[in-house]
Amino acid sequence: MQITFHYDKKAVINGLRFHFLNRTETKVIRVLFVLLFIIAIWGYLKNVLPYAVVVIVFVLIVLFSIVLW
């Protein structure tokens, strides 16, 4: 008996990416980043935080998204 196996590399990578992005830890980190961004915007609007904090948090979210993708 001979069994052969073929796979599409792109499909495997997309499957692994989908699995990783749907893990609980990754979801928690994404929610925390969104909350941090909302708090930074609120702080900026209330003149508690400088605009640079909002930009830094946004850049961190973008970098995190690029690293995960």
PyMOL Python script that loads the backbone (N, CA, C, O; Angstrom):
from pymol import cmd

cmd.read_pdbstr("""\
ATOM      1  N   MET A   1       0.845  -1.183   0.000  1.00  0.00           N
ATOM      2  CA  MET A   1       0.000   0.000   0.000  1.00  0.00           C
ATOM      3  C   MET A   1       0.883   1.237   0.000  1.00  0.00           C
ATOM      4  O   MET A   1       1.800   1.360   0.811  1.00  0.00           O
ATOM      5  N   GLN A   2       0.600   2.134  -0.903  1.00  0.00           N
ATOM      6  CA  GLN A   2       1.367   3.364  -0.995  1.00  0.00           C
ATOM      7  C   GLN A   2       0.417   4.546  -0.889  1.00  0.00           C
ATOM      8  O   GLN A   2      -0.598   4.616  -1.581  1.00  0.00           O
ATOM      9  N   ILE A   3       0.768   5.464  -0.014  1.00  0.00           N
ATOM     10  CA  ILE A   3      -0.053   6.664   0.192  1.00  0.00           C
ATOM     11  C   ILE A   3       0.785   7.867  -0.198  1.00  0.00           C
ATOM     12  O   ILE A   3       1.935   8.002   0.222  1.00  0.00           O
ATOM     13  N   THR A   4       0.211   8.720  -0.989  1.00  0.00           N
ATOM     14  CA  THR A   4       0.896   9.958  -1.350  1.00  0.00           C
ATOM     15  C   THR A   4       0.133  11.135  -0.773  1.00  0.00           C
ATOM     16  O   THR A   4      -1.085  11.098  -0.598  1.00  0.00           O
ATOM     17  N   PHE A   5       0.882  12.167  -0.488  1.00  0.00           N
ATOM     18  CA  PHE A   5       0.286  13.342   0.133  1.00  0.00           C
ATOM     19  C   PHE A   5       0.826  14.581  -0.571  1.00  0.00           C
ATOM     20  O   PHE A   5       2.037  14.737  -0.728  1.00  0.00           O
ATOM     21  N   HIS A   6      -0.067  15.450  -0.987  1.00  0.00           N
ATOM     22  CA  HIS A   6       0.300  16.713  -1.608  1.00  0.00           C
ATOM     23  C   HIS A   6      -0.452  17.838  -0.906  1.00  0.00           C
ATOM     24  O   HIS A   6      -1.606  17.684  -0.507  1.00  0.00           O
ATOM     25  N   TYR A   7       0.214  18.947  -0.769  1.00  0.00           N
ATOM     26  CA  TYR A   7      -0.449  20.095  -0.166  1.00  0.00           C
ATOM     27  C   TYR A   7      -0.017  21.369  -0.867  1.00  0.00           C
ATOM     28  O   TYR A   7       1.041  21.435  -1.491  1.00  0.00           O
ATOM     29  N   ASP A   8      -0.853  22.361  -0.747  1.00  0.00           N
ATOM     30  CA  ASP A   8      -0.554  23.679  -1.274  1.00  0.00           C
ATOM     31  C   ASP A   8       0.053  24.499  -0.142  1.00  0.00           C
ATOM     32  O   ASP A   8      -0.594  24.721   0.882  1.00  0.00           O
ATOM     33  N   LYS A   9       1.274  24.942  -0.318  1.00  0.00           N
ATOM     34  CA  LYS A   9       1.977  25.661   0.749  1.00  0.00           C
ATOM     35  C   LYS A   9       1.217  26.899   1.200  1.00  0.00           C
ATOM     36  O   LYS A   9       1.149  27.180   2.396  1.00  0.00           O
ATOM     37  N   LYS A  10       0.644  27.642   0.258  1.00  0.00           N
ATOM     38  CA  LYS A  10      -0.095  28.850   0.603  1.00  0.00           C
ATOM     39  C   LYS A  10      -1.321  28.521   1.456  1.00  0.00           C
ATOM     40  O   LYS A  10      -1.635  29.251   2.397  1.00  0.00           O
ATOM     41  N   ALA A  11      -2.013  27.430   1.135  1.00  0.00           N
ATOM     42  CA  ALA A  11      -3.187  27.025   1.920  1.00  0.00           C
ATOM     43  C   ALA A  11      -2.791  26.608   3.332  1.00  0.00           C
ATOM     44  O   ALA A  11      -3.514  26.890   4.288  1.00  0.00           O
ATOM     45  N   VAL A  12      -1.661  25.945   3.467  1.00  0.00           N
ATOM     46  CA  VAL A  12      -1.195  25.528   4.794  1.00  0.00           C
ATOM     47  C   VAL A  12      -0.830  26.737   5.636  1.00  0.00           C
ATOM     48  O   VAL A  12      -1.176  26.806   6.815  1.00  0.00           O
ATOM     49  N   ILE A  13      -0.136  27.684   5.036  1.00  0.00           N
ATOM     50  CA  ILE A  13       0.251  28.890   5.779  1.00  0.00           C
ATOM     51  C   ILE A  13      -0.985  29.682   6.190  1.00  0.00           C
ATOM     52  O   ILE A  13      -1.049  30.181   7.313  1.00  0.00           O
ATOM     53  N   ASN A  14      -1.962  29.805   5.303  1.00  0.00           N
ATOM     54  CA  ASN A  14      -3.199  30.506   5.662  1.00  0.00           C
ATOM     55  C   ASN A  14      -3.953  29.775   6.762  1.00  0.00           C
ATOM     56  O   ASN A  14      -4.537  30.414   7.637  1.00  0.00           O
ATOM     57  N   GLY A  15      -3.950  28.456   6.732  1.00  0.00           N
ATOM     58  CA  GLY A  15      -4.600  27.675   7.788  1.00  0.00           C
ATOM     59  C   GLY A  15      -3.927  27.871   9.128  1.00  0.00           C
ATOM     60  O   GLY A  15      -4.598  28.029  10.148  1.00  0.00           O
ATOM     61  N   LEU A  16      -2.604  27.863   9.134  1.00  0.00           N
ATOM     62  CA  LEU A  16      -1.866  28.095  10.383  1.00  0.00           C
ATOM     63  C   LEU A  16      -2.094  29.514  10.897  1.00  0.00           C
ATOM     64  O   LEU A  16      -2.242  29.725  12.101  1.00  0.00           O
ATOM     65  N   ARG A  17      -2.123  30.483   9.986  1.00  0.00           N
ATOM     66  CA  ARG A  17      -2.375  31.877  10.376  1.00  0.00           C
ATOM     67  C   ARG A  17      -3.766  32.018  10.989  1.00  0.00           C
ATOM     68  O   ARG A  17      -3.932  32.678  12.015  1.00  0.00           O
ATOM     69  N   PHE A  18      -4.765  31.395  10.358  1.00  0.00           N
ATOM     70  CA  PHE A  18      -6.131  31.447  10.869  1.00  0.00           C
ATOM     71  C   PHE A  18      -6.206  30.814  12.256  1.00  0.00           C
ATOM     72  O   PHE A  18      -6.863  31.343  13.153  1.00  0.00           O
ATOM     73  N   HIS A  19      -5.522  29.670  12.426  1.00  0.00           N
ATOM     74  CA  HIS A  19      -5.526  28.994  13.728  1.00  0.00           C
ATOM     75  C   HIS A  19      -4.888  29.873  14.800  1.00  0.00           C
ATOM     76  O   HIS A  19      -5.414  29.985  15.907  1.00  0.00           O
ATOM     77  N   PHE A  20      -3.756  30.497  14.472  1.00  0.00           N
ATOM     78  CA  PHE A  20      -3.065  31.326  15.460  1.00  0.00           C
ATOM     79  C   PHE A  20      -3.865  32.562  15.823  1.00  0.00           C
ATOM     80  O   PHE A  20      -3.923  32.938  16.994  1.00  0.00           O
ATOM     81  N   LEU A  21      -4.491  33.211  14.825  1.00  0.00           N
ATOM     82  CA  LEU A  21      -5.240  34.429  15.107  1.00  0.00           C
ATOM     83  C   LEU A  21      -6.516  34.165  15.890  1.00  0.00           C
ATOM     84  O   LEU A  21      -7.060  35.087  16.498  1.00  0.00           O
ATOM     85  N   ASN A  22      -7.006  32.935  15.893  1.00  0.00           N
ATOM     86  CA  ASN A  22      -8.226  32.618  16.624  1.00  0.00           C
ATOM     87  C   ASN A  22      -7.964  32.006  17.994  1.00  0.00           C
ATOM     88  O   ASN A  22      -8.899  31.573  18.668  1.00  0.00           O
ATOM     89  N   ARG A  23      -6.715  31.966  18.408  1.00  0.00           N
ATOM     90  CA  ARG A  23      -6.410  31.480  19.751  1.00  0.00           C
ATOM     91  C   ARG A  23      -6.842  32.523  20.785  1.00  0.00           C
ATOM     92  O   ARG A  23      -6.878  33.719  20.495  1.00  0.00           O
ATOM     93  N   THR A  24      -7.160  32.068  21.963  1.00  0.00           N
ATOM     94  CA  THR A  24      -7.661  32.946  23.025  1.00  0.00           C
ATOM     95  C   THR A  24      -6.639  34.024  23.391  1.00  0.00           C
ATOM     96  O   THR A  24      -7.001  35.184  23.591  1.00  0.00           O
ATOM     97  N   GLU A  25      -5.364  33.640  23.480  1.00  0.00           N
ATOM     98  CA  GLU A  25      -4.340  34.607  23.869  1.00  0.00           C
ATOM     99  C   GLU A  25      -4.249  35.756  22.868  1.00  0.00           C
ATOM    100  O   GLU A  25      -4.109  36.916  23.257  1.00  0.00           O
ATOM    101  N   THR A  26      -4.329  35.435  21.595  1.00  0.00           N
ATOM    102  CA  THR A  26      -4.235  36.464  20.567  1.00  0.00           C
ATOM    103  C   THR A  26      -5.460  37.362  20.593  1.00  0.00           C
ATOM    104  O   THR A  26      -5.347  38.571  20.393  1.00  0.00           O
ATOM    105  N   LYS A  27      -6.622  36.786  20.836  1.00  0.00           N
ATOM    106  CA  LYS A  27      -7.841  37.593  20.924  1.00  0.00           C
ATOM    107  C   LYS A  27      -7.772  38.553  22.106  1.00  0.00           C
ATOM    108  O   LYS A  27      -8.177  39.710  21.992  1.00  0.00           O
ATOM    109  N   VAL A  28      -7.265  38.082  23.229  1.00  0.00           N
ATOM    110  CA  VAL A  28      -7.146  38.929  24.426  1.00  0.00           C
ATOM    111  C   VAL A  28      -6.199  40.089  24.153  1.00  0.00           C
ATOM    112  O   VAL A  28      -6.491  41.227  24.518  1.00  0.00           O
ATOM    113  N   ILE A  29      -5.074  39.811  23.515  1.00  0.00           N
ATOM    114  CA  ILE A  29      -4.114  40.871  23.206  1.00  0.00           C
ATOM    115  C   ILE A  29      -4.735  41.899  22.262  1.00  0.00           C
ATOM    116  O   ILE A  29      -4.532  43.101  22.436  1.00  0.00           O
ATOM    117  N   ARG A  30      -5.491  41.433  21.262  1.00  0.00           N
ATOM    118  CA  ARG A  30      -6.141  42.373  20.337  1.00  0.00           C
ATOM    119  C   ARG A  30      -7.145  43.251  21.067  1.00  0.00           C
ATOM    120  O   ARG A  30      -7.208  44.454  20.815  1.00  0.00           O
ATOM    121  N   VAL A  31      -7.925  42.672  21.961  1.00  0.00           N
ATOM    122  CA  VAL A  31      -8.906  43.459  22.716  1.00  0.00           C
ATOM    123  C   VAL A  31      -8.195  44.461  23.624  1.00  0.00           C
ATOM    124  O   VAL A  31      -8.639  45.602  23.749  1.00  0.00           O
ATOM    125  N   LEU A  32      -7.112  44.053  24.251  1.00  0.00           N
ATOM    126  CA  LEU A  32      -6.369  44.973  25.108  1.00  0.00           C
ATOM    127  C   LEU A  32      -5.783  46.134  24.316  1.00  0.00           C
ATOM    128  O   LEU A  32      -5.783  47.272  24.786  1.00  0.00           O
ATOM    129  N   PHE A  33      -5.287  45.852  23.123  1.00  0.00           N
ATOM    130  CA  PHE A  33      -4.770  46.937  22.282  1.00  0.00           C
ATOM    131  C   PHE A  33      -5.873  47.905  21.890  1.00  0.00           C
ATOM    132  O   PHE A  33      -5.656  49.117  21.891  1.00  0.00           O
ATOM    133  N   VAL A  34      -7.036  47.403  21.559  1.00  0.00           N
ATOM    134  CA  VAL A  34      -8.154  48.278  21.194  1.00  0.00           C
ATOM    135  C   VAL A  34      -8.559  49.135  22.398  1.00  0.00           C
ATOM    136  O   VAL A  34      -8.792  50.335  22.256  1.00  0.00           O
ATOM    137  N   LEU A  35      -8.642  48.524  23.574  1.00  0.00           N
ATOM    138  CA  LEU A  35      -8.973  49.290  24.782  1.00  0.00           C
ATOM    139  C   LEU A  35      -7.915  50.353  25.072  1.00  0.00           C
ATOM    140  O   LEU A  35      -8.245  51.481  25.441  1.00  0.00           O
ATOM    141  N   LEU A  36      -6.653  49.992  24.906  1.00  0.00           N
ATOM    142  CA  LEU A  36      -5.574  50.956  25.117  1.00  0.00           C
ATOM    143  C   LEU A  36      -5.688  52.117  24.137  1.00  0.00           C
ATOM    144  O   LEU A  36      -5.457  53.267  24.512  1.00  0.00           O
ATOM    145  N   PHE A  37      -6.041  51.832  22.891  1.00  0.00           N
ATOM    146  CA  PHE A  37      -6.205  52.885  21.887  1.00  0.00           C
ATOM    147  C   PHE A  37      -7.377  53.789  22.242  1.00  0.00           C
ATOM    148  O   PHE A  37      -7.281  55.009  22.106  1.00  0.00           O
ATOM    149  N   ILE A  38      -8.483  53.206  22.695  1.00  0.00           N
ATOM    150  CA  ILE A  38      -9.647  54.005  23.089  1.00  0.00           C
ATOM    151  C   ILE A  38      -9.315  54.887  24.287  1.00  0.00           C
ATOM    152  O   ILE A  38      -9.710  56.052  24.335  1.00  0.00           O
ATOM    153  N   ILE A  39      -8.593  54.334  25.247  1.00  0.00           N
ATOM    154  CA  ILE A  39      -8.188  55.121  26.420  1.00  0.00           C
ATOM    155  C   ILE A  39      -7.242  56.252  26.010  1.00  0.00           C
ATOM    156  O   ILE A  39      -7.329  57.357  26.545  1.00  0.00           O
ATOM    157  N   ALA A  40      -6.330  55.976  25.056  1.00  0.00           N
ATOM    158  CA  ALA A  40      -5.407  57.014  24.590  1.00  0.00           C
ATOM    159  C   ALA A  40      -6.173  58.136  23.896  1.00  0.00           C
ATOM    160  O   ALA A  40      -5.880  59.313  24.107  1.00  0.00           O
ATOM    161  N   ILE A  41      -7.153  57.774  23.068  1.00  0.00           N
ATOM    162  CA  ILE A  41      -7.958  58.813  22.399  1.00  0.00           C
ATOM    163  C   ILE A  41      -8.747  59.610  23.427  1.00  0.00           C
ATOM    164  O   ILE A  41      -8.812  60.837  23.344  1.00  0.00           O
ATOM    165  N   TRP A  42      -9.345  58.927  24.391  1.00  0.00           N
ATOM    166  CA  TRP A  42     -10.098  59.618  25.440  1.00  0.00           C
ATOM    167  C   TRP A  42      -9.183  60.566  26.220  1.00  0.00           C
ATOM    168  O   TRP A  42      -9.552  61.705  26.504  1.00  0.00           O
ATOM    169  N   GLY A  43      -7.985  60.083  26.560  1.00  0.00           N
ATOM    170  CA  GLY A  43      -7.028  60.922  27.282  1.00  0.00           C
ATOM    171  C   GLY A  43      -6.605  62.136  26.480  1.00  0.00           C
ATOM    172  O   GLY A  43      -6.412  63.219  27.032  1.00  0.00           O
ATOM    173  N   TYR A  44      -6.462  61.954  25.178  1.00  0.00           N
ATOM    174  CA  TYR A  44      -6.102  63.097  24.318  1.00  0.00           C
ATOM    175  C   TYR A  44      -7.242  64.108  24.253  1.00  0.00           C
ATOM    176  O   TYR A  44      -7.012  65.315  24.324  1.00  0.00           O
ATOM    177  N   LEU A  45      -8.470  63.613  24.118  1.00  0.00           N
ATOM    178  CA  LEU A  45      -9.617  64.519  24.030  1.00  0.00           C
ATOM    179  C   LEU A  45      -9.857  65.271  25.337  1.00  0.00           C
ATOM    180  O   LEU A  45     -10.375  66.388  25.324  1.00  0.00           O
ATOM    181  N   LYS A  46      -9.486  64.667  26.460  1.00  0.00           N
ATOM    182  CA  LYS A  46      -9.637  65.325  27.766  1.00  0.00           C
ATOM    183  C   LYS A  46      -8.390  66.115  28.159  1.00  0.00           C
ATOM    184  O   LYS A  46      -8.305  66.619  29.278  1.00  0.00           O
ATOM    185  N   ASN A  47      -7.425  66.225  27.247  1.00  0.00           N
ATOM    186  CA  ASN A  47      -6.172  66.945  27.485  1.00  0.00           C
ATOM    187  C   ASN A  47      -5.368  66.371  28.643  1.00  0.00           C
ATOM    188  O   ASN A  47      -4.701  67.111  29.367  1.00  0.00           O
ATOM    189  N   VAL A  48      -5.428  65.074  28.818  1.00  0.00           N
ATOM    190  CA  VAL A  48      -4.644  64.395  29.846  1.00  0.00           C
ATOM    191  C   VAL A  48      -3.379  63.818  29.240  1.00  0.00           C
ATOM    192  O   VAL A  48      -2.320  63.844  29.868  1.00  0.00           O
ATOM    193  N   LEU A  49      -3.481  63.295  28.018  1.00  0.00           N
ATOM    194  CA  LEU A  49      -2.354  62.676  27.328  1.00  0.00           C
ATOM    195  C   LEU A  49      -2.010  63.480  26.078  1.00  0.00           C
ATOM    196  O   LEU A  49      -2.891  64.056  25.440  1.00  0.00           O
ATOM    197  N   PRO A  50      -0.726  63.515  25.732  1.00  0.00           N
ATOM    198  CA  PRO A  50      -0.354  64.202  24.489  1.00  0.00           C
ATOM    199  C   PRO A  50      -0.725  63.361  23.262  1.00  0.00           C
ATOM    200  O   PRO A  50      -0.972  62.159  23.358  1.00  0.00           O
ATOM    201  N   TYR A  51      -0.755  64.026  22.125  1.00  0.00           N
ATOM    202  CA  TYR A  51      -1.109  63.366  20.865  1.00  0.00           C
ATOM    203  C   TYR A  51      -0.114  62.251  20.521  1.00  0.00           C
ATOM    204  O   TYR A  51      -0.477  61.277  19.862  1.00  0.00           O
ATOM    205  N   ALA A  52       1.123  62.394  20.962  1.00  0.00           N
ATOM    206  CA  ALA A  52       2.152  61.391  20.672  1.00  0.00           C
ATOM    207  C   ALA A  52       1.782  60.023  21.235  1.00  0.00           C
ATOM    208  O   ALA A  52       2.129  59.000  20.645  1.00  0.00           O
ATOM    209  N   VAL A  53       1.096  59.991  22.346  1.00  0.00           N
ATOM    210  CA  VAL A  53       0.684  58.715  22.942  1.00  0.00           C
ATOM    211  C   VAL A  53      -0.303  58.002  22.019  1.00  0.00           C
ATOM    212  O   VAL A  53      -0.215  56.788  21.835  1.00  0.00           O
ATOM    213  N   VAL A  54      -1.232  58.743  21.445  1.00  0.00           N
ATOM    214  CA  VAL A  54      -2.205  58.148  20.520  1.00  0.00           C
ATOM    215  C   VAL A  54      -1.475  57.586  19.306  1.00  0.00           C
ATOM    216  O   VAL A  54      -1.786  56.486  18.849  1.00  0.00           O
ATOM    217  N   VAL A  55      -0.515  58.326  18.788  1.00  0.00           N
ATOM    218  CA  VAL A  55       0.242  57.873  17.619  1.00  0.00           C
ATOM    219  C   VAL A  55       1.059  56.633  17.963  1.00  0.00           C
ATOM    220  O   VAL A  55       1.094  55.686  17.177  1.00  0.00           O
ATOM    221  N   ILE A  56       1.709  56.617  19.110  1.00  0.00           N
ATOM    222  CA  ILE A  56       2.524  55.473  19.519  1.00  0.00           C
ATOM    223  C   ILE A  56       1.669  54.226  19.689  1.00  0.00           C
ATOM    224  O   ILE A  56       2.061  53.144  19.253  1.00  0.00           O
ATOM    225  N   VAL A  57       0.519  54.362  20.310  1.00  0.00           N
ATOM    226  CA  VAL A  57      -0.369  53.210  20.495  1.00  0.00           C
ATOM    227  C   VAL A  57      -0.844  52.703  19.140  1.00  0.00           C
ATOM    228  O   VAL A  57      -0.905  51.494  18.915  1.00  0.00           O
ATOM    229  N   PHE A  58      -1.182  53.620  18.235  1.00  0.00           N
ATOM    230  CA  PHE A  58      -1.623  53.213  16.902  1.00  0.00           C
ATOM    231  C   PHE A  58      -0.505  52.491  16.161  1.00  0.00           C
ATOM    232  O   PHE A  58      -0.753  51.472  15.516  1.00  0.00           O
ATOM    233  N   VAL A  59       0.715  52.999  16.241  1.00  0.00           N
ATOM    234  CA  VAL A  59       1.851  52.351  15.583  1.00  0.00           C
ATOM    235  C   VAL A  59       2.091  50.962  16.174  1.00  0.00           C
ATOM    236  O   VAL A  59       2.394  50.021  15.440  1.00  0.00           O
ATOM    237  N   LEU A  60       1.960  50.830  17.477  1.00  0.00           N
ATOM    238  CA  LEU A  60       2.113  49.509  18.106  1.00  0.00           C
ATOM    239  C   LEU A  60       1.063  48.523  17.599  1.00  0.00           C
ATOM    240  O   LEU A  60       1.370  47.355  17.359  1.00  0.00           O
ATOM    241  N   ILE A  61      -0.157  48.983  17.440  1.00  0.00           N
ATOM    242  CA  ILE A  61      -1.220  48.114  16.928  1.00  0.00           C
ATOM    243  C   ILE A  61      -0.905  47.682  15.500  1.00  0.00           C
ATOM    244  O   ILE A  61      -1.079  46.515  15.148  1.00  0.00           O
ATOM    245  N   VAL A  62      -0.445  48.615  14.685  1.00  0.00           N
ATOM    246  CA  VAL A  62      -0.087  48.284  13.299  1.00  0.00           C
ATOM    247  C   VAL A  62       1.074  47.313  13.254  1.00  0.00           C
ATOM    248  O   VAL A  62       1.039  46.339  12.502  1.00  0.00           O
ATOM    249  N   LEU A  63       2.101  47.562  14.047  1.00  0.00           N
ATOM    250  CA  LEU A  63       3.246  46.647  14.088  1.00  0.00           C
ATOM    251  C   LEU A  63       2.851  45.261  14.576  1.00  0.00           C
ATOM    252  O   LEU A  63       3.324  44.255  14.045  1.00  0.00           O
ATOM    253  N   PHE A  64       1.997  45.204  15.572  1.00  0.00           N
ATOM    254  CA  PHE A  64       1.533  43.915  16.074  1.00  0.00           C
ATOM    255  C   PHE A  64       0.773  43.165  14.993  1.00  0.00           C
ATOM    256  O   PHE A  64       0.930  41.954  14.842  1.00  0.00           O
ATOM    257  N   SER A  65      -0.044  43.880  14.249  1.00  0.00           N
ATOM    258  CA  SER A  65      -0.806  43.245  13.169  1.00  0.00           C
ATOM    259  C   SER A  65       0.118  42.725  12.077  1.00  0.00           C
ATOM    260  O   SER A  65      -0.103  41.640  11.540  1.00  0.00           O
ATOM    261  N   ILE A  66       1.145  43.491  11.748  1.00  0.00           N
ATOM    262  CA  ILE A  66       2.086  43.052  10.718  1.00  0.00           C
ATOM    263  C   ILE A  66       2.871  41.823  11.189  1.00  0.00           C
ATOM    264  O   ILE A  66       3.091  40.893  10.413  1.00  0.00           O
ATOM    265  N   VAL A  67       3.289  41.819  12.448  1.00  0.00           N
ATOM    266  CA  VAL A  67       4.025  40.684  12.983  1.00  0.00           C
ATOM    267  C   VAL A  67       3.164  39.424  12.982  1.00  0.00           C
ATOM    268  O   VAL A  67       3.648  38.341  12.652  1.00  0.00           O
ATOM    269  N   LEU A  68       1.910  39.557  13.344  1.00  0.00           N
ATOM    270  CA  LEU A  68       1.036  38.391  13.368  1.00  0.00           C
ATOM    271  C   LEU A  68       0.692  37.893  11.967  1.00  0.00           C
ATOM    272  O   LEU A  68       0.464  36.699  11.771  1.00  0.00           O
ATOM    273  N   TRP A  69       0.654  38.778  11.017  1.00  0.00           N
ATOM    274  CA  TRP A  69       0.291  38.364   9.665  1.00  0.00           C
ATOM    275  C   TRP A  69       1.496  37.788   8.961  1.00  0.00           C
ATOM    276  O   TRP A  69       1.398  37.379   7.804  1.00  0.00           O
TER     277      TRP A  69
END
""", "prot")
cmd.dss("prot")
cmd.show_as("cartoon", "prot")
cmd.util.cbc("prot")
cmd.orient("prot")
